[in-house]
Amino acid sequence: MMKHVTKAVIFTVTVLVSYLLTGLVEDKIMSETEQFRPVTATLLGMGTIVLIFVPLFAYVEKLTEAVVKASLRTTRTSAGKVVGVLLFVGTVFLILFAIFLKRWYHLGLGDVL
């Protein structure tokens, strides 16, 4: 059971972090392509995102897996197996939630609480 939870957490965090990083790259590309026609800028942007996203996703997945596994080991031993996993997963998703809230709506957690 814990193996499935760990894989699900790793996959979810990898997708969310990769999306955030790709969004930052997309913003940078879009700010630099104003000098091109829309068709050219779109093709350049799509190609760049694919070239960056594929290796980025692979790297982020390995990094996320290492961090999640190490953190889960630490929280399991210090807080108990189930409680540690729940605390860790809750903390990770709260941090990601705060980052997405800031990126999409320019709000902090304190603004919505």
Residue frames as a rotation matrix with the C-alpha (Angstrom) as fourth column:
MET 1
0.565 0.825 0.000 0.00
0.825 -0.565 0.000 0.00
0.000 0.000 -1.000 0.00
MET 2
0.515 -0.420 -0.747 2.72
0.140 -0.819 0.557 2.51
-0.845 -0.392 -0.363 0.96
LYS 3
-0.563 -0.739 0.371 4.59
0.469 0.085 0.879 1.76
-0.681 0.669 0.299 -2.26
HIS 4
-0.132 0.620 0.774 1.53
0.965 -0.097 0.242 2.81
0.225 0.779 -0.585 -4.28
VAL 5
0.817 0.407 -0.408 1.06
0.525 -0.818 0.235 5.96
-0.238 -0.407 -0.882 -2.22
THR 6
0.064 -0.894 -0.444 4.72
0.186 -0.426 0.885 6.85
-0.981 -0.139 0.139 -2.65
LYS 7
-0.651 -0.285 0.703 4.54
0.704 0.121 0.700 6.36
-0.285 0.951 0.122 -6.43
ALA 8
0.296 0.852 0.432 1.36
0.919 -0.378 0.115 8.44
0.261 0.363 -0.895 -6.64
VAL 9
0.741 -0.092 -0.665 2.90
0.314 -0.828 0.464 11.25
-0.594 -0.552 -0.585 -4.59
ILE 10
-0.335 -0.941 -0.045 6.09
0.305 -0.153 0.940 11.21
-0.891 0.301 0.339 -6.69
PHE 11
-0.474 0.203 0.857 4.13
0.880 0.076 0.469 11.29
0.030 0.976 -0.214 -9.93
THR 12
0.593 0.803 0.057 1.79
0.794 -0.595 0.128 14.07
0.137 -0.031 -0.990 -8.77
VAL 13
0.554 -0.465 -0.690 4.56
0.186 -0.739 0.648 16.26
-0.811 -0.487 -0.323 -7.40
THR 14
-0.518 -0.778 0.356 6.63
0.506 0.056 0.860 15.70
-0.690 0.626 0.365 -10.56
VAL 15
-0.129 0.557 0.821 3.77
0.959 -0.142 0.247 16.78
0.254 0.819 -0.515 -12.80
LEU 16
0.820 0.521 -0.238 3.00
0.571 -0.780 0.258 19.88
-0.051 -0.347 -0.937 -10.72
VAL 17
0.280 -0.804 -0.525 6.64
0.148 -0.504 0.851 20.98
-0.949 -0.316 -0.021 -10.40
SER 18
-0.580 -0.475 0.662 7.28
0.687 0.152 0.711 20.34
-0.438 0.867 0.238 -14.11
TYR 19
0.288 0.775 0.563 4.22
0.921 -0.385 0.058 22.40
0.261 0.502 -0.825 -14.97
LEU 20
0.824 -0.010 -0.566 5.46
0.292 -0.849 0.441 25.29
-0.485 -0.529 -0.696 -12.83
LEU 21
-0.154 -0.975 -0.160 8.93
0.182 -0.187 0.965 25.19
-0.971 0.120 0.206 -14.38
THR 22
-0.472 0.056 0.880 7.53
0.875 0.153 0.460 24.91
-0.109 0.987 -0.121 -17.90
GLY 23
0.640 0.764 0.080 5.26
0.766 -0.642 0.003 27.89
0.053 0.060 -0.997 -17.17
LEU 24
0.493 -0.556 -0.669 8.27
0.092 -0.732 0.675 29.97
-0.865 -0.394 -0.310 -16.18
VAL 25
-0.603 -0.712 0.361 10.04
0.394 0.128 0.910 28.99
-0.694 0.691 0.203 -19.40
GLU 26
-0.075 0.679 0.730 6.89
0.994 -0.006 0.108 29.75
0.078 0.734 -0.675 -21.39
ASP 27
0.803 0.361 -0.474 6.63
0.457 -0.884 0.100 33.23
-0.383 -0.296 -0.875 -19.84
LYS 28
0.003 -0.900 -0.435 10.25
-0.015 -0.435 0.900 33.93
-1.000 0.004 -0.014 -20.73
ILE 29
-0.641 -0.215 0.737 9.82
0.664 0.325 0.673 32.67
-0.384 0.921 -0.066 -24.29
MET 30
0.295 0.861 0.414 6.64
0.953 -0.295 -0.066 34.69
0.065 0.414 -0.908 -24.82
SER 31
0.716 -0.063 -0.695 8.32
0.202 -0.934 0.293 37.87
-0.668 -0.351 -0.656 -23.58
GLU 32
-0.300 -0.934 -0.193 11.20
-0.076 -0.178 0.981 37.36
-0.951 0.309 -0.018 -26.02
THR 33
-0.598 0.053 0.800 9.13
0.708 0.503 0.496 36.46
-0.376 0.862 -0.338 -29.10
GLU 34
0.325 0.765 -0.556 7.24
0.366 -0.644 -0.672 39.73
-0.872 0.015 -0.489 -29.50
GLN 35
-0.209 -0.504 -0.838 9.56
-0.579 -0.627 0.521 40.60
-0.788 0.594 -0.161 -32.36
PHE 36
-0.977 -0.118 0.175 8.34
0.046 0.691 0.722 37.60
-0.206 0.714 -0.670 -34.41
ARG 37
-0.394 0.889 -0.232 5.09
-0.714 -0.138 0.686 37.07
0.578 0.436 0.689 -36.28
PRO 38
0.163 0.540 0.826 2.55
-0.951 0.309 -0.015 35.02
-0.264 -0.783 0.564 -34.26
VAL 39
0.932 0.183 -0.314 3.01
-0.289 0.896 -0.336 31.89
0.220 0.404 0.888 -36.41
THR 40
0.146 -0.966 -0.214 6.79
-0.081 0.204 -0.976 31.97
0.986 0.160 -0.048 -36.06
ALA 41
-0.418 -0.270 0.867 6.62
-0.823 -0.291 -0.487 32.75
0.384 -0.918 -0.101 -32.35
THR 42
0.548 0.703 0.454 4.15
-0.817 0.565 0.110 29.90
-0.179 -0.432 0.884 -31.79
LEU 43
0.829 -0.288 -0.480 6.34
-0.028 0.835 -0.549 27.39
0.559 0.468 0.684 -33.61
LEU 44
-0.221 -0.954 0.204 9.44
-0.251 -0.146 -0.957 28.57
0.942 -0.263 -0.207 -31.74
GLY 45
-0.209 0.215 0.954 7.61
-0.969 -0.175 -0.173 28.41
0.129 -0.961 0.245 -28.42
MET 46
0.818 0.570 0.076 6.19
-0.574 0.817 0.059 24.94
-0.028 -0.092 0.995 -29.04
GLY 47
0.577 -0.669 -0.469 9.55
0.081 0.618 -0.782 23.55
0.813 0.413 0.411 -30.13
THR 48
-0.386 -0.758 0.525 11.39
-0.458 -0.336 -0.823 25.10
0.801 -0.558 -0.218 -27.22
ILE 49
0.128 0.511 0.850 8.84
-0.991 0.092 0.094 23.83
-0.030 -0.855 0.518 -24.69
VAL 50
0.954 0.200 -0.222 9.10
-0.228 0.968 -0.109 20.27
0.193 0.155 0.969 -26.03
LEU 51
0.260 -0.941 -0.215 12.91
0.107 0.250 -0.962 20.41
0.960 0.227 0.166 -26.08
ILE 52
-0.523 -0.436 0.732 12.97
-0.613 -0.404 -0.678 21.70
0.592 -0.804 -0.056 -22.51
PHE 53
0.255 0.760 0.598 10.01
-0.963 0.143 0.229 19.80
0.089 -0.634 0.768 -21.01
VAL 54
0.768 0.077 -0.635 11.10
-0.183 0.978 -0.102 16.24
0.613 0.195 0.766 -21.89
PRO 55
-0.197 -0.877 -0.438 14.52
0.364 0.349 -0.864 16.32
0.910 -0.330 0.250 -20.19
LEU 56
-0.578 0.041 0.815 13.15
-0.627 -0.661 -0.412 18.58
0.522 -0.749 0.408 -17.45
PHE 57
0.515 0.845 0.146 10.39
-0.782 0.393 0.484 16.10
0.352 -0.363 0.863 -16.63
ALA 58
0.568 -0.370 -0.736 12.89
0.248 0.929 -0.275 13.23
0.785 -0.026 0.619 -16.47
TYR 59
-0.537 -0.834 0.127 15.24
0.174 -0.257 -0.951 15.23
0.825 -0.488 0.284 -14.22
VAL 60
-0.363 0.476 0.801 12.47
-0.837 -0.544 -0.057 16.54
0.409 -0.691 0.596 -11.95
GLU 61
0.681 0.641 -0.354 11.06
-0.453 0.748 0.485 13.01
0.576 -0.170 0.800 -11.62
LYS 62
0.162 -0.708 -0.687 14.40
0.512 0.656 -0.554 11.64
0.843 -0.262 0.469 -10.41
LEU 63
-0.758 -0.463 0.460 14.95
-0.068 -0.645 -0.761 14.57
0.649 -0.608 0.457 -8.08
THR 64
-0.016 0.854 0.520 11.39
-0.886 -0.253 0.387 14.40
0.462 -0.455 0.761 -6.73
GLU 65
0.656 0.250 -0.712 11.68
-0.060 0.958 0.281 10.66
0.752 -0.141 0.644 -6.18
ALA 66
-0.286 -0.857 -0.430 14.89
0.521 0.237 -0.820 11.07
0.804 -0.458 0.378 -4.20
VAL 67
-0.771 0.013 0.637 13.51
-0.406 -0.780 -0.475 13.92
0.491 -0.625 0.607 -2.07
VAL 68
0.247 0.958 0.148 10.16
-0.809 0.121 0.575 12.23
0.533 -0.262 0.805 -1.44
LYS 69
0.520 -0.069 -0.852 11.72
0.211 0.976 0.049 8.91
0.828 -0.205 0.522 -0.48
ALA 70
-0.576 -0.797 -0.181 14.24
0.427 -0.105 -0.898 10.53
0.697 -0.595 0.401 1.85
SER 71
-0.645 0.398 0.653 11.59
-0.638 -0.750 -0.173 12.73
0.421 -0.528 0.738 3.44
LEU 72
0.458 0.853 -0.251 9.17
-0.579 0.501 0.644 9.85
0.675 -0.150 0.723 3.84
ARG 73
0.111 -0.505 -0.856 11.87
0.507 0.770 -0.388 7.81
0.855 -0.390 0.342 5.58
THR 74
-0.848 -0.485 0.213 12.56
0.118 -0.565 -0.817 10.69
0.516 -0.668 0.536 7.96
THR 75
-0.382 0.769 0.512 8.92
-0.847 -0.513 0.139 11.43
0.370 -0.381 0.847 8.76
ARG 76
0.427 0.526 -0.736 8.08
-0.224 0.850 0.477 7.74
0.876 -0.039 0.481 9.17
THR 77
-0.184 -0.592 -0.785 10.75
0.645 0.530 -0.551 7.27
0.742 -0.608 0.284 11.81
SER 78
-0.954 -0.268 0.137 10.07
0.091 -0.691 -0.717 10.50
0.287 -0.672 0.683 13.68
ALA 79
-0.563 0.800 0.208 6.26
-0.823 -0.518 -0.234 10.63
-0.080 -0.303 0.950 13.59
GLY 80
-0.199 0.508 0.838 5.20
-0.081 0.844 -0.530 7.08
-0.977 -0.173 -0.126 12.89
LYS 81
-0.752 -0.228 0.619 4.54
0.502 0.411 0.761 5.52
-0.428 0.883 -0.195 9.51
VAL 82
-0.029 0.844 0.535 1.02
0.987 -0.062 0.150 6.70
0.160 0.532 -0.831 8.67
VAL 83
0.722 0.296 -0.626 1.13
0.492 -0.856 0.162 10.03
-0.487 -0.424 -0.763 10.48
GLY 84
-0.197 -0.904 -0.380 4.53
0.135 -0.409 0.903 10.82
-0.971 0.127 0.202 8.95
VAL 85
-0.697 -0.007 0.717 3.33
0.704 0.181 0.686 10.13
-0.134 0.983 -0.121 5.43
LEU 86
0.346 0.919 0.191 0.19
0.928 -0.364 0.073 12.21
0.137 0.152 -0.979 5.95
LEU 87
0.560 -0.217 -0.800 2.18
0.294 -0.850 0.436 15.12
-0.775 -0.480 -0.412 7.37
PHE 88
-0.534 -0.846 -0.013 4.70
0.233 -0.161 0.959 14.99
-0.813 0.509 0.283 4.56
VAL 89
-0.518 0.405 0.753 2.12
0.849 0.140 0.509 14.74
0.101 0.903 -0.417 1.77
GLY 90
0.578 0.783 -0.229 0.03
0.811 -0.582 0.058 17.49
-0.088 -0.219 -0.972 3.35
THR 91
0.259 -0.581 -0.772 3.05
0.185 -0.754 0.630 19.78
-0.948 -0.306 -0.088 3.65
VAL 92
-0.742 -0.566 0.358 4.16
0.414 0.032 0.910 19.18
-0.526 0.824 0.211 0.06
PHE 93
-0.248 0.725 0.643 0.70
0.922 -0.026 0.386 19.84
0.296 0.689 -0.662 -1.34
LEU 94
0.650 0.428 -0.628 0.25
0.639 -0.755 0.147 22.92
-0.411 -0.497 -0.764 0.84
ILE 95
-0.211 -0.816 -0.539 3.52
0.123 -0.569 0.813 24.35
-0.970 0.106 0.220 -0.50
LEU 96
-0.830 -0.071 0.553 2.54
0.542 0.130 0.830 23.55
-0.131 0.989 -0.070 -4.09
PHE 97
0.206 0.974 0.093 -0.94
0.975 -0.212 0.061 25.00
0.080 0.079 -0.994 -3.48
ALA 98
0.461 -0.094 -0.882 0.61
0.368 -0.885 0.287 28.24
-0.808 -0.457 -0.373 -2.23
ILE 99
-0.641 -0.755 -0.136 2.88
0.135 -0.285 0.949 28.46
-0.756 0.590 0.284 -5.28
PHE 100
-0.615 0.487 0.620 0.01
0.768 0.194 0.610 27.86
0.177 0.852 -0.493 -7.72
LEU 101
0.444 0.807 -0.390 -2.23
0.874 -0.486 -0.010 30.33
-0.197 -0.337 -0.921 -5.86
LYS 102
0.107 -0.515 -0.851 0.48
0.144 -0.839 0.526 32.97
-0.984 -0.179 -0.016 -6.10
ARG 103
-0.837 -0.510 0.197 1.19
0.225 0.008 0.974 32.24
-0.498 0.860 0.108 -9.77
TRP 104
-0.530 0.689 0.494 -2.41
0.800 0.212 0.562 32.11
0.282 0.693 -0.663 -10.97
TYR 105
0.484 0.867 0.117 -4.13
0.728 -0.473 0.496 34.68
0.485 -0.155 -0.861 -8.74
HIS 106
-0.313 -0.720 0.619 -1.25
0.127 -0.678 -0.724 36.67
0.941 -0.148 0.303 -7.19
LEU 107
0.585 0.530 0.614 -2.53
-0.598 -0.229 0.768 35.76
0.548 -0.816 0.183 -3.74
GLY 108
-0.654 -0.757 0.019 -0.75
-0.526 0.437 -0.729 34.35
0.544 -0.487 -0.684 -0.71
LEU 109
-0.449 0.477 -0.756 -2.12
0.582 0.798 0.158 31.78
0.678 -0.369 -0.636 1.70
GLY 110
-0.757 0.122 -0.642 -2.68
0.536 -0.448 -0.716 34.56
-0.375 -0.886 0.274 4.24
ASP 111
-0.862 0.433 -0.264 -4.88
-0.504 -0.785 0.360 36.41
-0.051 0.444 0.895 1.74
VAL 112
-0.320 0.766 -0.558 -7.33
-0.412 0.418 0.810 33.52
0.853 0.489 0.182 1.38
LEU 113
-0.481 0.112 -0.870 -7.42
0.660 0.699 -0.275 32.34
0.577 -0.706 -0.410 4.99
